[in-house]
């Protein structure tokens, strides 16, 4: 069971990274060439950091909610 959870977590992380890369690339690289400009690199870095920060906030909030609901369920039982 733990290996299935780990595989799902890995798949979700890969999907998050792929979607984040796609969205940030579209936002930051308006004229693709053979190399990124420094402004494009900065934009990509900041964009990725924002997505990861938002993901971490949502994940922590969701985990806290699940834990609280689990405790409330045990208290009622």
C-alpha positions in Angstrom: 0.0 0.0 0.0 2.8 2.4 0.8 4.5 1.8 -2.5 1.3 2.7 -4.3 1.1 5.9 -2.3 4.7 6.7 -3.2 4.1 6.0 -6.9 1.0 8.3 -6.9 3.0 11.0 -5.0 5.8 10.8 -7.6 3.4 10.9 -10.5 1.6 13.9 -9.0 5.0 15.7 -8.5 6.1 15.0 -12.0 2.8 16.3 -13.4 3.1 19.4 -11.2 6.6 20.1 -12.5 5.6 19.5 -16.1 2.6 21.8 -16.0 4.6 24.4 -14.1 7.4 24.3 -16.7 4.9 24.6 -19.5 3.0 27.5 -18.0 6.2 29.4 -17.0 7.8 28.8 -20.4 4.7 30.2 -22.2 4.7 33.2 -19.8 8.4 34.0 -19.8 9.8 33.0 -23.1 8.0 35.1 -25.7 10.6 34.6 -28.5 12.3 31.3 -28.3 15.9 31.2 -29.5 19.0 29.1 -28.9 19.6 30.5 -25.4 17.6 32.2 -22.6 18.2 35.9 -21.9 18.9 36.8 -18.3 15.4 38.3 -18.0 13.9 35.1 -19.2 15.9 33.1 -16.7 14.9 35.4 -13.9 11.2 35.2 -15.0 11.3 31.4 -15.2 13.0 31.1 -11.8 10.5 33.4 -10.1 7.5 31.8 -11.9 8.6 28.3 -10.8 9.2 29.5 -7.2 5.7 31.0 -7.0 4.1 27.8 -8.3 6.0 25.7 -5.8 5.2 28.1 -2.9 1.5 27.9 -3.8 1.6 24.1 -4.0 3.3 23.9 -0.6 0.8 26.1 1.0 -2.1 24.1 -0.4 -0.5 20.8 0.5 0.1 21.9 4.1 -3.4 23.3 4.4 -4.9 20.1 3.0 -2.8 17.8 5.3 -3.8 19.9 8.3 -7.5 19.7 7.4 -7.2 15.9 6.9 -5.5 15.5 10.3 -8.2 17.6 12.0 -11.0 15.7 10.4 -9.4 12.4 11.4 -9.1 13.6 15.0 -12.7 14.8 15.0 -13.9 11.5 13.6 -12.0 9.6 16.3 -13.4 11.8 19.0 -17.0 11.1 17.8 -16.5 7.4 17.6 
